[in-house]
Amino acid sequence: MKKLKKGIAQITDQTVSLGISMVIIGLVLAAATVGYFYVKSTSDTSLLTMVINETKNLKNSNGYGNDDFVPALIKGGSISKSYTIADNKIYNKSGGQVTVTGNGVGFIVTTSQLPQSDCLKIAKSLGTTDLKSTKINNTTFTGEVTAANAATECTDGNNTLTFNTKS
């Protein structure tokens, strides 16, 4: 009888231990998934911030003209190796192309193929009063882009953001 009781206790302990292990593994996987998507959108914000700041360093005495600044950013080592660069083009984490074109005294940065969540976060983060305008898909905002504006304009699917600088 003692052997039977000891066996049942061991089986129960093993079952509880296995259950706790499965819960811990599930929590770790959930945290990793959330972390991946958070880092992905944060890194796209970082990429665009870096592109805007580095392009400001490329201004000449007449402004920016209408030049394509992507080759200068790539060849100048301004773009981190953690981003995709191919054929003198920069790509965001979603695979959309990032373009930088002079616009007289300012310049225009465009990024495409953004999912809705990234569109919202990036538009809210970078769409400030420091810019001349921010365009989400086909709607242009002057001044700050609020979370409500971004939520209305960022669609479920591929989104395009365009940031037009003042200088």
C-alpha positions, -999 to +999 in steps of 0.1 A: +000+000+000+029+024+008+043+018-027+010+028-043+007+060-023+043+070-031+037+063-068+005+084-069+023+113-052+052+111-077+027+111-106+009+141-092+041+160-087+053+152-122+019+163-137+020+196-117+056+202-127+048+196-164+018+219-163+038+247-147+066+242-173+040+244-202+026+277-187+061+292-184+070+282-220+037+298-232+044+330-214+079+332-229+066+326-264+039+353-260+065+378-246+088+370-276+061+376-301+051+409-285+087+419-283+093+411-320+065+433-332+074+461-308+111+461-320+100+459-356+079+491-355+104+508-332+132+500-356+113+514-385+108+546-365+145+546-358+153+541-395+132+570-405+145+593-377+181+583-388+173+590-425+158+625-416+187+635-394+214+622-417+198+639-447+198+672-429+236+669-428+236+667-467+221+701-473+242+724-495+241+762-497+211+762-520+190+737-500+183+702-513+173+708-549+154+678-563+182+652-558+178+616-547+197+614-514+194+576-509+227+568-527+245+594-506+230+580-474+241+545-483+276+553-495+282+577-466+275+548-441+245+566-426+223+535-428+228+508-402+237+473-415+206+460-396+184+474-424+180+459-459+200+478-486+199+464-521+206+480-555+212+515-540+178+513-523+168+513-486+139+490-474+120+491-441+114+460-420+081+453-438+099+453-472+087+487-484+111+511-501+123+542-483+129+572-506+145+606-499+141+633-525+151+670-523+122+695-524+139+729-527+147+741-492+134+709-476+132+672-486+106+644-487+110+610-470+085+583-481+082+548-468+057+522-481+041+488-474+036+495-437+011+474-417-016+494-399+001+492-364+034+504-377+017+531-397+000+544-366+031+543-344+054+559-370+029+586-380+023+596-344+059+595-335+074+614-365+044+635-376+052+666-355+050+704-359+087+703-369+076+691-403+059+710-431+035+681-436+028+645-430+009+624-455-008+592-446-018+574-477-038+601-495-045+625-466-021+653-458-017+668-423+001+701-415+012+702-379+010+674-354-005+640-364-027+629-335-033+592-326-069+597-337-058+611-371-034+582-376-060+556-365-085+570-390-061+571-420-039+540-415-057+512-431-056+474-426-031+465-452-002+484-469+002+520-459+024+548-473+038+576-451+054+608-466+072+633-444+079+667-460+105+687-440+106+725-437+143+727-442 
